[in-house]
Amino acid sequence: MTATVNRAADREINTYTKYRYCRWCAVGLINVSRRSPSYAELERLNANVEVGGVWRPRTCRSRDRVALVVPYRDRDAHLRTFLDNIHPFLQRQQLHYAVYVVEQVAVIIIIIIR
């Protein structure tokens, strides 16, 4: 069973590595949107982004891998606007990237004086 899994993983790696490196050719202005689409609309607009916020170019191999950690706390409209703009921006640069949204939690330390 392990051999089957390894062969499948090898095929995936070989398929990915057979592509040449991407040429960086982003030219022109970037359209920045100030709207905050719903999460359903964001999912529809970015259907090529994998589960977990991961995207990589399908026709070439990216030279760089980027992890974007976004701290989030109670600003839903801002997060949706950011996600609406950042995915096209990073895809245009042909980057293999992942976006991680991390919710900030307030830590309250109570000191009891006796």
PASEBA-1860 file (N, C-alpha, C; in nm, 3 decimals):
! residues 114
1> MTATVNRA> 0.082/-0.120/0.000/0.000/0.000/0.000/0.087/0.126/0.000 ~ 0.198/0.122/0.071/0.286/0.239/0.075/0.347/0.266/-0.062 ~ 0.379/0.162/-0.134/0.438/0.179/-0.267/0.341/0.250/-0.361 ~ 0.212/0.219/-0.349/0.111/0.285/-0.432/0.105/0.433/-0.400 ~ 0.105/0.465/-0.272/0.100/0.606/-0.231/0.224/0.678/-0.280 ~ 0.342/0.618/-0.264/0.466/0.682/-0.308/0.467/0.704/-0.459 ~ 0.419/0.607/-0.536/0.416/0.624/-0.681/0.324/0.739/-0.721 ~ 0.210/0.748/-0.653/0.117/0.857/-0.683/0.182/0.991/-0.649
9> ADREINTY> 0.252/0.997/-0.537/0.320/1.121/-0.499/0.431/1.154/-0.598 ~ 0.506/1.051/-0.643/0.612/1.073/-0.742/0.555/1.126/-0.872 ~ 0.441/1.073/-0.915/0.379/1.121/-1.039/0.342/1.267/-1.026 ~ 0.287/1.304/-0.910/0.247/1.444/-0.890/0.370/1.534/-0.893 ~ 0.479/1.492/-0.827/0.601/1.573/-0.827/0.658/1.584/-0.967 ~ 0.662/1.472/-1.040/0.715/1.475/-1.176/0.631/1.562/-1.268 ~ 0.499/1.560/-1.250/0.414/1.643/-1.333/0.440/1.790/-1.304 ~ 0.463/1.821/-1.178/0.486/1.960/-1.140/0.624/2.007/-1.185
17> TKYRYCRW> 0.726/1.922/-1.172/0.862/1.965/-1.204/0.894/1.964/-1.353 ~ 0.808/1.906/-1.434/0.838/1.903/-1.577/0.823/2.041/-1.643 ~ 0.752/2.132/-1.576/0.734/2.266/-1.632/0.859/2.351/-1.610 ~ 0.879/2.444/-1.699/0.989/2.538/-1.683/0.949/2.644/-1.582 ~ 1.049/2.720/-1.539/1.019/2.830/-1.447/0.935/2.935/-1.518 ~ 0.849/2.999/-1.442/0.763/3.104/-1.496/0.846/3.226/-1.533 ~ 0.808/3.289/-1.640/0.868/3.418/-1.674/0.783/3.526/-1.610 ~ 0.847/3.620/-1.546/0.772/3.726/-1.482/0.735/3.828/-1.588
25> CAVGLINV> 0.608/3.840/-1.617/0.568/3.928/-1.726/0.445/4.011/-1.692 ~ 0.426/4.043/-1.565/0.312/4.126/-1.528/0.337/4.268/-1.574 ~ 0.250/4.318/-1.659/0.267/4.452/-1.715/0.136/4.527/-1.699 ~ 0.145/4.655/-1.673/0.025/4.737/-1.667/-0.021/4.766/-1.526 ~ -0.130/4.837/-1.521/-0.186/4.879/-1.393/-0.267/4.767/-1.329 ~ -0.281/4.776/-1.199/-0.362/4.680/-1.123/-0.491/4.750/-1.084 ~ -0.602/4.686/-1.107/-0.730/4.742/-1.065/-0.753/4.709/-0.918 ~ -0.765/4.812/-0.836/-0.788/4.795/-0.693/-0.936/4.818/-0.667
33> SRRSPSYA> -0.998/4.720/-0.606/-1.141/4.728/-0.579/-1.163/4.762/-0.431 ~ -1.257/4.849/-0.404/-1.289/4.883/-0.265/-1.418/4.818/-0.218 ~ -1.471/4.731/-0.299/-1.596/4.665/-0.260/-1.565/4.546/-0.169 ~ -1.663/4.503/-0.092/-1.647/4.384/-0.009/-1.748/4.280/-0.052 ~ -1.708/4.193/-0.143/-1.800/4.089/-0.190/-1.827/3.986/-0.081 ~ -1.936/3.915/-0.095/-1.967/3.809/0.002/-1.867/3.696/-0.013 ~ -1.861/3.609/0.087/-1.767/3.496/0.080/-1.804/3.402/-0.034 ~ -1.932/3.388/-0.062/-1.974/3.303/-0.174/-1.924/3.361/-0.307
41> ELERLNAN> -1.932/3.492/-0.321/-1.883/3.556/-0.444/-1.730/3.547/-0.454 ~ -1.661/3.562/-0.340/-1.516/3.546/-0.340/-1.476/3.406/-0.383 ~ -1.550/3.307/-0.334/-1.521/3.169/-0.371/-1.544/3.146/-0.520 ~ -1.649/3.208/-0.574/-1.678/3.195/-0.716/-1.571/3.266/-0.801 ~ -1.530/3.385/-0.759/-1.429/3.461/-0.834/-1.292/3.395/-0.831 ~ -1.262/3.325/-0.722/-1.131/3.261/-0.707/-1.146/3.110/-0.704 ~ -1.216/3.056/-0.802/-1.241/2.912/-0.808/-1.113/2.833/-0.828 ~ -1.009/2.895/-0.883/-0.883/2.825/-0.906/-0.794/2.820/-0.783
49> VEVGGVWR> -0.833/2.886/-0.673/-0.758/2.880/-0.548/-0.800/2.753/-0.474 ~ -0.702/2.673/-0.433/-0.730/2.547/-0.366/-0.779/2.570/-0.223 ~ -0.832/2.466/-0.163/-0.877/2.473/-0.024/-0.757/2.508/0.063 ~ -0.777/2.601/0.154/-0.667/2.645/0.239/-0.600/2.771/0.187 ~ -0.651/2.828/0.077/-0.595/2.952/0.024/-0.466/2.935/-0.053 ~ -0.445/2.816/-0.112/-0.321/2.787/-0.184/-0.345/2.800/-0.335 ~ -0.250/2.863/-0.404/-0.256/2.873/-0.550/-0.116/2.859/-0.605 ~ -0.104/2.792/-0.719/0.023/2.786/-0.790/-0.006/2.786/-0.939
57> PRTCRSRD> 0.086/2.839/-1.018/0.063/2.843/-1.162/0.057/2.701/-1.219 ~ -0.032/2.679/-1.312/-0.050/2.545/-1.370/0.038/2.520/-1.492 ~ 0.086/2.624/-1.555/0.160/2.606/-1.680/0.310/2.624/-1.664 ~ 0.355/2.660/-1.544/0.498/2.680/-1.522/0.529/2.655/-1.375 ~ 0.657/2.655/-1.342/0.701/2.635/-1.205/0.744/2.768/-1.146 ~ 0.687/2.805/-1.035/0.720/2.932/-0.973/0.857/2.927/-0.909 ~ 0.933/3.035/-0.921/1.064/3.041/-0.858/1.051/3.063/-0.708 ~ 0.944/3.125/-0.665/0.926/3.161/-0.524/0.800/3.098/-0.468
65> RVALVVPY> 0.803/3.073/-0.338/0.684/3.031/-0.263/0.663/3.132/-0.153 ~ 0.541/3.176/-0.140/0.510/3.284/-0.047/0.401/3.238/0.048 ~ 0.420/3.264/0.176/0.316/3.241/0.277/0.277/3.378/0.330 ~ 0.150/3.408/0.321/0.100/3.538/0.364/0.013/3.515/0.488 ~ 0.056/3.565/0.603/-0.017/3.549/0.728/-0.091/3.680/0.755 ~ -0.224/3.671/0.763/-0.307/3.789/0.780/-0.371/3.786/0.918 ~ -0.332/3.877/1.008/-0.399/3.882/1.139/-0.538/3.941/1.122 ~ -0.637/3.881/1.188/-0.776/3.922/1.168/-0.843/3.937/1.303
73> RDRDAHLR> -0.919/4.046/1.318/-0.999/4.063/1.438/-1.117/4.155/1.408 ~ -1.234/4.098/1.398/-1.361/4.171/1.391/-1.371/4.278/1.282 ~ -1.308/4.257/1.168/-1.322/4.350/1.055/-1.351/4.270/0.930 ~ -1.469/4.213/0.928/-1.508/4.122/0.822/-1.507/4.189/0.684 ~ -1.559/4.309/0.675/-1.564/4.380/0.546/-1.422/4.407/0.495 ~ -1.331/4.442/0.585/-1.192/4.469/0.544/-1.125/4.342/0.494 ~ -1.151/4.230/0.561/-1.092/4.102/0.519/-1.142/4.063/0.380 ~ -1.270/4.078/0.355/-1.326/4.043/0.224/-1.270/4.132/0.114
81> TFLDNIHP> -1.253/4.262/0.142/-1.193/4.353/0.045/-1.048/4.315/0.018 ~ -0.975/4.282/0.123/-0.835/4.241/0.109/-0.824/4.115/0.023 ~ -0.905/4.013/0.052/-0.900/3.888/-0.023/-0.940/3.910/-0.169 ~ -1.033/4.001/-0.192/-1.076/4.032/-0.329/-0.961/4.090/-0.412 ~ -0.868/4.159/-0.347/-0.757/4.224/-0.418/-0.628/4.143/-0.418 ~ -0.601/4.069/-0.310/-0.470/4.005/-0.298/-0.455/3.884/-0.389 ~ -0.562/3.806/-0.410/-0.550/3.688/-0.496/-0.511/3.725/-0.639 ~ -0.580/3.818/-0.705/-0.537/3.855/-0.841/-0.397/3.916/-0.844
89> FLQRQQLH> -0.361/3.990/-0.740/-0.230/4.054/-0.733/-0.118/3.949/-0.731 ~ -0.133/3.847/-0.647/-0.030/3.743/-0.636/-0.031/3.650/-0.757 ~ -0.148/3.620/-0.810/-0.156/3.533/-0.928/-0.091/3.599/-1.049 ~ -0.104/3.727/-1.059/-0.046/3.802/-1.171/0.105/3.792/-1.171 ~ 0.164/3.772/-1.052/0.309/3.759/-1.040/0.356/3.614/-1.055 ~ 0.264/3.522/-1.082/0.296/3.381/-1.102/0.367/3.322/-0.979 ~ 0.317/3.354/-0.859/0.375/3.303/-0.735/0.300/3.180/-0.687 ~ 0.372/3.086/-0.630/0.309/2.975/-0.559/0.289/3.028/-0.417
97> YAVYVVEQ> 0.163/3.049/-0.377/0.140/3.117/-0.250/0.030/3.049/-0.170 ~ 0.027/3.083/-0.041/-0.078/3.040/0.050/-0.114/3.158/0.139 ~ -0.243/3.180/0.159/-0.290/3.289/0.245/-0.347/3.225/0.371 ~ -0.294/3.263/0.486/-0.340/3.213/0.615/-0.402/3.328/0.692 ~ -0.530/3.315/0.724/-0.600/3.416/0.803/-0.602/3.365/0.946 ~ -0.539/3.441/1.036/-0.524/3.400/1.175/-0.603/3.497/1.261 ~ -0.695/3.444/1.338/-0.777/3.531/1.423/-0.701/3.564/1.550 ~ -0.697/3.692/1.579/-0.630/3.737/1.701/-0.724/3.719/1.819
105> VAVIIIII> -0.669/3.676/1.929/-0.748/3.657/2.051/-0.685/3.739/2.161 ~ -0.768/3.816/2.228/-0.718/3.896/2.339/-0.694/3.806/2.459 ~ -0.578/3.818/2.517/-0.544/3.739/2.635/-0.552/3.831/2.756 ~ -0.634/3.792/2.850/-0.651/3.871/2.971/-0.581/3.797/3.085 ~ -0.486/3.863/3.147/-0.414/3.804/3.259/-0.467/3.869/3.387 ~ -0.517/3.787/3.474/-0.570/3.836/3.601/-0.470/3.803/3.710 ~ -0.425/3.905/3.778/-0.331/3.886/3.889/-0.410/3.903/4.020 ~ -0.409/3.800/4.097/-0.481/3.804/4.225/-0.381/3.836/4.334
113> IR> -0.406/3.944/4.405/-0.319/3.985/4.514/-0.386/3.942/4.644 ~ -0.309/3.869/4.724/-0.366/3.823/4.853/-0.324/3.911/4.964
END
